[in-house]
Amino acid sequence: MTAAPATPALPTTRQAGCPLDPPGDYATLRDTAPTSKVRCPAGMDAWLVTRYADVRAVLADRTMSSRGASSVHVNPNADLDEEVSPGSIIQLDGAAHARLRKKVLAEFTVRRVEALRGYIQELVERHLDALLARPGRADLVQDFALPIPSLVICELLGVPYEDRSRFQRQSTTLVSTDATREEGEQAYDALSGYLAGLFTEKQRNPQNDLFSRLISAGADADPLTMEELVVLGLSLLVAGHETTANMIALSTLVLLEHPGQRDVVLAAPERAVEELLRYLSVVQFGVLRYATSDVRVGSRDVRAGEWLVAAVNSANRDEEVFPGADELDFGREHPRTHVAFGFGAHQCIGQQLARVELQEALTGLFRRVPGLRLAVPRETLAYKHNTLVYGLRELPVAWD
């Protein structure tokens, strides 16, 4: 009797020489098996959804639960049955999720974020002044890409920037796919304990920041508990700097490789940033969902109780929606149709802030340092293949 073929593994390996492209298997799957079963590192089978239309449909479907967190399927130590913590805006569904989202949404509106643009411009200029005051070489990750979004999220949330080494170190562990369960729990507990202490202080001495306003809102009819505040705060703090820092560094690398496109960035930063978000798609392992009822995805019948992985990086390279998808094209029509920020009820709440940070960082950098170049051979660059958010470990650059 012939044994049934083994379920193929979730594609996670990028092709040699193509570090900015998603795994090559995705292009084949979009053509031949756009919704297919894969075996995930967490130990379960899931439907891998690769076409743009199907990914959007899955992420928009309210019967798809986010209880497994966005990328826990790539963590070999994951507990898929772990109870969702109160305050987990990433994992909660329905009314519980809407309640949390409503409490923070006003802080991330276009109007509120635009009010921060001047502050972000000042940060960019200050860091470029420091960069240009030194001999003509630097690591753009540590000296520019990481501190700017870290400072912005600290200012917005009300976290002392001098504590950045603590939360950045713990954030790195929390987004690593190599961290052991014990290391992940230690990082989570340490960051949670830090935030609990910070919130206690803000209860006594509130300031003009998001965390203080969340605590002050405790006087309303639906206050957040301390546990909810800590879990929500942890999500905002980690997500608020990890993704944008990696996008700034990777986008800089892309523009170093496409010097003819820099003028477009300076002239039309909004359009350029949308194309960079689509092209890079730093949430590299997809977004996990759990079917709570039977549903049809593409040509497949998905049963209640089955897992799905919506591959946003594959969707953003779908030729049916983005002709010439593997090429960087700042003239692309409808650039904001990408799903780099997700889609549906759980679409990234900080997307407007990320856009402004990217626009100001990239235009400031290439306006002030037009001769920027790589300081090492491209093939020696080290990438974050083992983290939930893709990026560069460092980006050595030089200028004249």
N, C-alpha and C positions, 0 to 999 in steps of 0.2 A: 504493500500500500504506500503510495507516494505521500510524503509529509507535506502539509500545507506550507507555502512559502512564508518565511519570517516577515513580520511587519517591518518595513524599512524605518531607519532612524530619522528623526527630525533633522532636516538639513541645518547645520550650524557652522560648517567650515567654508570659508571664502576661498575662491580660486587663487592659486599662487600667482602673484603679479598683479592681482586685481583687488587690492585691499579696500577700495571704496565702493565695490559692487557687492550686492548680497550673494549668498551661495548660488552657484550656477544652476543647481537643481531646480530652482524656482521657475526659471524660464521654461524648462521642459515640462514641469508640472502644470503650469498655466495652459499649455497647449494640449497635454495628454491626459492629465488627471487633476483638474483644478481643485477638487475637494477629495482628499485621499487620506487613508489611515496611516499614521506614523507612530513610532514608539518614542516617547519623550524621556529625557534623562531622569525625570522624577519617578519613572517606573510605570506610567500608565499610557495607554493608547489614546490618541486624540485625532480628530478630523483636522487636517491641515488645509486651510482655506487660502488660496493663493491669488485668485482673480479679484480685481478692484471692486466690481459690482457685488460680488459675494462677500467680500470683507466688509464693505459698508453695510450690507444687509445684516450680517451677523452682529456688528457693533451697534446697529440701530434697533435690534430686536429686544424688546423689554423682557421676553421670556428667557433670554440668555443671561445667566447670573455671572457676576464678576467675583464671586466668593473666593475663588482660588488665587486672587491677586493677579496682577497683570502678566508676570513672567515667571511665576513659581514653577512652571513645568520644566524649566531647564536647571532646576536645583535638585541634585540627586538626594539631598537631605530633606526635601520638602515633605510636610505633613498635609496632604490634601484634604484631610478631614478635620483639620484644626478649626476651632470655633473662631468666627470673625470677631475681632475686638471692637467694642464700641468706639466710635470716632474714626474708624477706618474708611475714609472717603473713597479709597480705591476699591475696596472689597464689598461695601454695603450696596444693597439694591433698593429699588422702589422708594417708598416714603422715607425710609431711614437715610438713604443716600441723598435724596432731595433736600431733606432737612439740613444736613451738613453743608451741602453745596450752597444753599440759599444764604447761610450765615457768612460765607466768605466771598461769594460771587461779586458783591459790590466793590471789593478791594481790587478786583482784576478787570474791571470794565475798561473799554477803550479810553474813556474820558479820564479815569483815575490813572491809568498807565501813562497816558500822554502827559499828565501833570508831573510824572517822574522823568520825562525825557531830558530835561535840563540837568537834573542831578546825574543821570547816566552819562550825558555828554561830558560833564565835569570829571567824572571818574575816569572816563576814557582818556581825556586830555592829560590828567594827572599821571596816569600810568604810562602814557606815551612820553611825557616829559622825563620821567624816571628812566625809561628804556633808552631814550636818546642821549641821556646824560652819561651813560656808561660806554665802555668800549663796544664796538659794533657787533656784538653777538649776545644772544639771550635764548632762554627756553621760553617760548611764547606761551606754553601751557601754564607754568608756574608764575611767570612775570606779567601775564596779561589775561589769558582766557579764563583762568580759574578765579583770580581775585575779583574781577568786575562783577560777575553774577553773584558771587558770594557776598560782596559788599551790598549789592542791591537787595538781595533777599534778607540780609541782616537788618538793613534799614527799614524795609517794609514790614517785616515780622516783629522787630524789636529784640533782636538777638545781638548781644555784644560781639563786635567783629573780632575782638581780641580772643574770643573763644573759638575761632574758626578752626584751629588745628584739631580741636576735639571733635567737632561735628564732621569735619571733612574726613578725618581718619575713620570714624565710625560709619559714615556714609559709604566710604569705599568698601568696607566689609559688607555692608548690607546689600550692595548691588553686585557683589562678586558671586560668580557661580562656583568658585573653588572653595569658598569659606565653609568650614565644617558647621554642623548644627550648633555646637558649643560656641564657636566664634561668632556666629550670627546672633545667638541669644545674648551673648555678652555685649555685643555692640548695641543691640536693641535696648537692653536693660540700661546700659550706660547712658545712651542718648535720652531715653525716657526719663531716667533719674535727673539728668541735667535739666530737661525741660520742666519737670515737676518743680524743681527748685526755682527756676526762672519764673514760672507762673505764680508761685507762692509770693515771690518778691513783687511781682506786678499787681497782685491783689492788694498789697500794702501801698505800693507806689506806682499807680498806672501812668503810662506815658502815651504819646501820640503815635501808636503803632497798632498793627493788626491784632497781635496777641492781647494787648491791653483792652482793645475794643471787644474782643471775644469774651474776655473775663467780665468786663463792665456790662455786657449784654446779659449777664447772669441775673440781672434784676428783672428781665422780662419773664413772660409766662412759660418759656421753654429753655431754661438755662442748660448749658453744657456742663457735664460733670468733669471733675479733674481728670479722670481717665480718658474721657472723650477729648478734652483739650490737648492732652499729651499725645495721644495717637494721631489726632488731626495735625497738630503742630509738627510732629515728626515727619509726616508725609509731605507737608508743605516745605519744610526745611530741606529735606533730602532732594526732592524733585526740583526745588526752586533753584538749585545751582548745578546739579550734576548734568542735566541734559544740555543746558545752555553753554556751560563751560566746554563740553565736548563738541558742540556744534560750532562754537567760535574757532576752536583749534582746527577741526576738520575743514571748515569752510575756508580758513586761511590757506591750508594746504592745497585745496582745490584751486584757489585763485593764484597760488604760486605756480601751479601747473598749467593754468590758463591765463597767462598775463594779459592777453588781448581782451579779456572780459572785465578787467578791473575798472575800466572807464564806465562800463554799464553799471557796475555796483555803485560807483560814485554818482552817476546821473539818475539812476532809478533803483535805489536800495530796496524799496518795498518789493518790487518784482523779483529782483535778484535773490533776496532772502527766501521768498516762497519757492523758487526753483532749487535753491540749496537744501531747503528742508525736504523737498520731495526726493532729490537726488541722493541725499545721504541717509535719511531715515534711521536715526541713531538708535531707536528702540529696535534692537537687531534680532530678537528672537520671537517677535510677535506678541499678541495680546491674548491671554487665556480667557475662555468663557466656558460655562457649564449649562447644558440644555436642561431646562426645567420642564419642558414638554416636547412632544414630537414636532419636528419642523423639517422642511425641505430646504437644503442649501445647494444651489445649483441643480445638479441632477441627482443629488444624494439625499436619502432619507436619514435624518439624524434622529435618534431616539432620546427620550428623556433619560437623563443620567449619564449621557456621554459628554466628553470634553471636546472642545474645539480650540484651535489656535488660529487666530486671524493674523496672517502674515502681512503686516502693514508695509514692510520693505518690498515685498513681492508686489503688492497692490500698486505701489508707487512706481513700479517699473513695468506696468501692464501696457503693452503697445496698443491695445484697443482704446485706451484712454489718453495715453501720452505717447504719440508717435515719436520714434527715435528715443525711447525712454532711457536707454543707457547712455545717452549723450546729455551733456550740460547745455541747456538752451534757455538763455535769459529772455528770449523773445517768445517763449511758449504762451499759447492762448490759455486763458483761465488758469493762472498759476496756483490759485488758492484751492483748487479742487483736490489737492493731495490729502492723504490721511496720516501724515506724520504726527499729528496731534490726536490721532484717534478719530472717533466719530460717535454720534449719539449722546446718550445721557452722561457718559463718562468721558467725553472729550476734554482734553487737558484744560484745566481751569486757568492756568497761567500762560496760555499761548500768546496773548497780546503782549505780555511782559517780555517773553522770550523774543518775539519779533522785534520789539524796540531795542532790546539789548544787542541783538545781532546786527541790526541796521546801524546802530551807532558805533559798535565796536569795529565792524568791517570798514565803514566809510572813514572813520577816524584813522584807523591803521594805515590804509592805503593812500590816504590824503597826506598824512604826515611822513610816511616812510615809503615813498614810491619805489625805492630801490631794494625793497625787502626781497630776500631770497633764502632758499634752504642752505643751511651751513654744513649739511652732511649729505651723502648720497641717499636718494629716496628709498632705495632698497634696504637701508639700515634702520629705518624708522620702526619703532615698536608700537603695536596697536593693542587695544583692549579687547582681545578675542574672548576673554573669560568674564566679561561684565555685562549686565543687562543693558547698559547704555554704551554704545560703541564710541570709541574715541582714540586719541593718541596718548601714549604715556608721557611723551615729551615731544617738543617741536623745536629743535635747534634752528635758529634763523640768524642771518647776518645782514648787514647793510653797509653802505659806503658812507 
